[in-house]
Amino acid sequence: MDTKRTSPETEPRKEFVIVRSFDVPRELMWKVWTDPAHMQRWWGPKGVTVIHSRMDLRPGGIYHYGMRTPDGHEMWGRFVFREIVEPERLVFVNSFSDEKGGLTRHPGSPSWPLEMLSTITFTEQAGKTTVTVRWAPLNATAEERQTFEAGFDSMQQGWGGTFEQLGDYLADMRVPGR
């Protein structure tokens, strides 16, 4: 197993990128990504229930969340915010965590990168917002980078389901009386 880690300055930057557009203004999109009450309603892979959602939205602050799968399995994660440019961009280090917020390995893939650099951008045109997610391993070993790159199809499905939940949540928000 390769345990040599690269520095962020020399690390190869093969990123996973996914883009989706939604028929809502950027200010609303920003709010549903930065308010833990909103995140609790749509965040995560399709079919999971968010059971914990707490956010300290500032550079160095943490979003800590817990999810439960339909079969009752719990998973925890966290974002450590690096950059917040309202309403344009969020940059954070994303990782799996334990219930207390401590850093942990992916529960089903021990060679998954321990930390991921996530950049989420929000652009608006004609009242529609395009969300671009850029994801790259941070301080990863060669084995972790290989696992990350081999997972692009799975990430496409996972993020696709997350975006589907976000779209459904936004549609529900636009229905009068909800």
Contacts in CASP RR format, 6 or more apart in sequence:
PFRMAT RR
TARGET T0000
AUTHOR 0000-0000-0000
METHOD contacts of the structure
MODEL  1
MDTKRTSPETEPRKEFVIVRSFDVPRELMWKVWTDPAHMQRWWGPKGVTV
IHSRMDLRPGGIYHYGMRTPDGHEMWGRFVFREIVEPERLVFVNSFSDEK
GGLTRHPGSPSWPLEMLSTITFTEQAGKTTVTVRWAPLNATAEERQTFEA
GFDSMQQGWGGTFEQLGDYLADMRVPGR
1 111 0 8 1.000
1 141 0 8 1.000
1 143 0 8 1.000
2 141 0 8 1.000
2 142 0 8 1.000
2 143 0 8 1.000
3 141 0 8 1.000
4 141 0 8 1.000
4 142 0 8 1.000
5 139 0 8 1.000
5 140 0 8 1.000
5 141 0 8 1.000
6 12 0 8 1.000
6 139 0 8 1.000
6 140 0 8 1.000
7 139 0 8 1.000
8 138 0 8 1.000
8 139 0 8 1.000
11 137 0 8 1.000
11 138 0 8 1.000
11 139 0 8 1.000
11 140 0 8 1.000
11 145 0 8 1.000
12 145 0 8 1.000
13 136 0 8 1.000
14 136 0 8 1.000
14 145 0 8 1.000
14 148 0 8 1.000
14 149 0 8 1.000
15 134 0 8 1.000
15 135 0 8 1.000
15 136 0 8 1.000
16 133 0 8 1.000
16 134 0 8 1.000
16 135 0 8 1.000
16 136 0 8 1.000
16 148 0 8 1.000
16 152 0 8 1.000
16 155 0 8 1.000
17 132 0 8 1.000
17 133 0 8 1.000
17 134 0 8 1.000
17 135 0 8 1.000
18 132 0 8 1.000
18 133 0 8 1.000
18 155 0 8 1.000
18 156 0 8 1.000
18 159 0 8 1.000
18 160 0 8 1.000
18 163 0 8 1.000
19 130 0 8 1.000
19 131 0 8 1.000
19 132 0 8 1.000
19 133 0 8 1.000
20 130 0 8 1.000
20 131 0 8 1.000
20 160 0 8 1.000
20 163 0 8 1.000
20 166 0 8 1.000
21 128 0 8 1.000
21 129 0 8 1.000
21 130 0 8 1.000
21 131 0 8 1.000
22 29 0 8 1.000
22 128 0 8 1.000
22 129 0 8 1.000
22 130 0 8 1.000
22 131 0 8 1.000
22 166 0 8 1.000
22 167 0 8 1.000
22 170 0 8 1.000
23 127 0 8 1.000
23 128 0 8 1.000
23 170 0 8 1.000
24 127 0 8 1.000
24 128 0 8 1.000
24 129 0 8 1.000
24 170 0 8 1.000
24 174 0 8 1.000
25 124 0 8 1.000
25 127 0 8 1.000
25 129 0 8 1.000
26 87 0 8 1.000
26 122 0 8 1.000
26 123 0 8 1.000
26 124 0 8 1.000
26 127 0 8 1.000
26 129 0 8 1.000
27 87 0 8 1.000
28 129 0 8 1.000
28 170 0 8 1.000
28 173 0 8 1.000
29 87 0 8 1.000
29 122 0 8 1.000
29 129 0 8 1.000
29 131 0 8 1.000
30 86 0 8 1.000
30 87 0 8 1.000
30 122 0 8 1.000
31 38 0 8 1.000
32 38 0 8 1.000
32 39 0 8 1.000
32 42 0 8 1.000
32 166 0 8 1.000
32 169 0 8 1.000
32 170 0 8 1.000
33 39 0 8 1.000
33 90 0 8 1.000
33 120 0 8 1.000
33 122 0 8 1.000
34 55 0 8 1.000
34 57 0 8 1.000
34 84 0 8 1.000
34 86 0 8 1.000
34 90 0 8 1.000
35 55 0 8 1.000
36 53 0 8 1.000
36 54 0 8 1.000
36 55 0 8 1.000
36 63 0 8 1.000
36 65 0 8 1.000
37 53 0 8 1.000
38 169 0 8 1.000
39 50 0 8 1.000
39 53 0 8 1.000
39 55 0 8 1.000
39 63 0 8 1.000
39 65 0 8 1.000
40 50 0 8 1.000
40 53 0 8 1.000
40 65 0 8 1.000
41 50 0 8 1.000
41 169 0 8 1.000
42 162 0 8 1.000
42 165 0 8 1.000
42 166 0 8 1.000
42 167 0 8 1.000
42 168 0 8 1.000
42 169 0 8 1.000
43 50 0 8 1.000
43 53 0 8 1.000
43 65 0 8 1.000
43 67 0 8 1.000
43 162 0 8 1.000
43 165 0 8 1.000
44 50 0 8 1.000
44 67 0 8 1.000
44 162 0 8 1.000
44 165 0 8 1.000
45 67 0 8 1.000
45 158 0 8 1.000
45 161 0 8 1.000
45 162 0 8 1.000
46 158 0 8 1.000
46 160 0 8 1.000
46 161 0 8 1.000
46 162 0 8 1.000
46 164 0 8 1.000
46 165 0 8 1.000
47 69 0 8 1.000
47 70 0 8 1.000
47 165 0 8 1.000
48 67 0 8 1.000
48 68 0 8 1.000
48 69 0 8 1.000
48 70 0 8 1.000
48 75 0 8 1.000
49 67 0 8 1.000
49 68 0 8 1.000
50 65 0 8 1.000
50 66 0 8 1.000
50 67 0 8 1.000
51 66 0 8 1.000
51 67 0 8 1.000
51 68 0 8 1.000
51 74 0 8 1.000
52 64 0 8 1.000
52 65 0 8 1.000
52 66 0 8 1.000
52 76 0 8 1.000
52 99 0 8 1.000
53 63 0 8 1.000
53 65 0 8 1.000
53 66 0 8 1.000
54 63 0 8 1.000
54 64 0 8 1.000
54 65 0 8 1.000
55 62 0 8 1.000
55 63 0 8 1.000
55 64 0 8 1.000
56 62 0 8 1.000
56 63 0 8 1.000
56 81 0 8 1.000
57 63 0 8 1.000
57 81 0 8 1.000
57 84 0 8 1.000
58 81 0 8 1.000
58 84 0 8 1.000
59 81 0 8 1.000
59 82 0 8 1.000
59 83 0 8 1.000
59 84 0 8 1.000
60 80 0 8 1.000
60 81 0 8 1.000
60 82 0 8 1.000
61 80 0 8 1.000
61 81 0 8 1.000
62 78 0 8 1.000
62 79 0 8 1.000
62 80 0 8 1.000
62 81 0 8 1.000
62 101 0 8 1.000
63 78 0 8 1.000
63 79 0 8 1.000
63 81 0 8 1.000
63 92 0 8 1.000
64 76 0 8 1.000
64 77 0 8 1.000
64 78 0 8 1.000
64 97 0 8 1.000
64 101 0 8 1.000
65 76 0 8 1.000
65 77 0 8 1.000
65 78 0 8 1.000
66 74 0 8 1.000
66 75 0 8 1.000
66 76 0 8 1.000
66 77 0 8 1.000
66 99 0 8 1.000
67 74 0 8 1.000
67 75 0 8 1.000
67 76 0 8 1.000
68 74 0 8 1.000
69 75 0 8 1.000
73 107 0 8 1.000
74 99 0 8 1.000
75 96 0 8 1.000
75 107 0 8 1.000
76 96 0 8 1.000
76 97 0 8 1.000
76 98 0 8 1.000
76 99 0 8 1.000
76 101 0 8 1.000
76 104 0 8 1.000
77 94 0 8 1.000
77 95 0 8 1.000
77 96 0 8 1.000
77 97 0 8 1.000
77 101 0 8 1.000
78 94 0 8 1.000
78 95 0 8 1.000
78 97 0 8 1.000
78 101 0 8 1.000
78 102 0 8 1.000
78 103 0 8 1.000
79 92 0 8 1.000
79 93 0 8 1.000
79 94 0 8 1.000
79 118 0 8 1.000
80 92 0 8 1.000
80 93 0 8 1.000
80 95 0 8 1.000
81 90 0 8 1.000
81 91 0 8 1.000
81 92 0 8 1.000
82 91 0 8 1.000
82 92 0 8 1.000
82 93 0 8 1.000
83 89 0 8 1.000
83 90 0 8 1.000
83 91 0 8 1.000
83 92 0 8 1.000
84 90 0 8 1.000
84 91 0 8 1.000
87 122 0 8 1.000
88 121 0 8 1.000
88 122 0 8 1.000
88 123 0 8 1.000
89 119 0 8 1.000
89 120 0 8 1.000
89 121 0 8 1.000
89 122 0 8 1.000
90 118 0 8 1.000
90 119 0 8 1.000
90 120 0 8 1.000
91 117 0 8 1.000
91 118 0 8 1.000
91 119 0 8 1.000
91 120 0 8 1.000
92 117 0 8 1.000
92 118 0 8 1.000
93 115 0 8 1.000
93 116 0 8 1.000
93 117 0 8 1.000
93 118 0 8 1.000
93 138 0 8 1.000
94 115 0 8 1.000
94 116 0 8 1.000
94 117 0 8 1.000
94 118 0 8 1.000
94 135 0 8 1.000
95 103 0 8 1.000
95 104 0 8 1.000
95 114 0 8 1.000
95 115 0 8 1.000
95 116 0 8 1.000
96 103 0 8 1.000
96 104 0 8 1.000
96 105 0 8 1.000
96 106 0 8 1.000
96 107 0 8 1.000
97 103 0 8 1.000
97 104 0 8 1.000
98 104 0 8 1.000
103 114 0 8 1.000
103 115 0 8 1.000
105 112 0 8 1.000
105 114 0 8 1.000
106 112 0 8 1.000
109 147 0 8 1.000
111 143 0 8 1.000
111 144 0 8 1.000
111 146 0 8 1.000
111 147 0 8 1.000
112 144 0 8 1.000
112 147 0 8 1.000
112 148 0 8 1.000
113 137 0 8 1.000
113 138 0 8 1.000
113 140 0 8 1.000
113 144 0 8 1.000
113 145 0 8 1.000
113 147 0 8 1.000
113 148 0 8 1.000
114 139 0 8 1.000
114 140 0 8 1.000
114 144 0 8 1.000
115 137 0 8 1.000
115 138 0 8 1.000
115 139 0 8 1.000
115 140 0 8 1.000
116 135 0 8 1.000
116 136 0 8 1.000
116 137 0 8 1.000
116 138 0 8 1.000
116 148 0 8 1.000
117 135 0 8 1.000
117 136 0 8 1.000
117 137 0 8 1.000
117 138 0 8 1.000
118 133 0 8 1.000
118 134 0 8 1.000
118 135 0 8 1.000
119 132 0 8 1.000
119 133 0 8 1.000
119 134 0 8 1.000
120 131 0 8 1.000
120 132 0 8 1.000
120 133 0 8 1.000
120 134 0 8 1.000
121 131 0 8 1.000
121 132 0 8 1.000
121 134 0 8 1.000
122 129 0 8 1.000
122 130 0 8 1.000
122 131 0 8 1.000
123 129 0 8 1.000
123 130 0 8 1.000
123 132 0 8 1.000
124 130 0 8 1.000
131 163 0 8 1.000
133 159 0 8 1.000
135 155 0 8 1.000
136 148 0 8 1.000
137 144 0 8 1.000
137 145 0 8 1.000
137 148 0 8 1.000
140 148 0 8 1.000
172 178 0 8 1.000
END
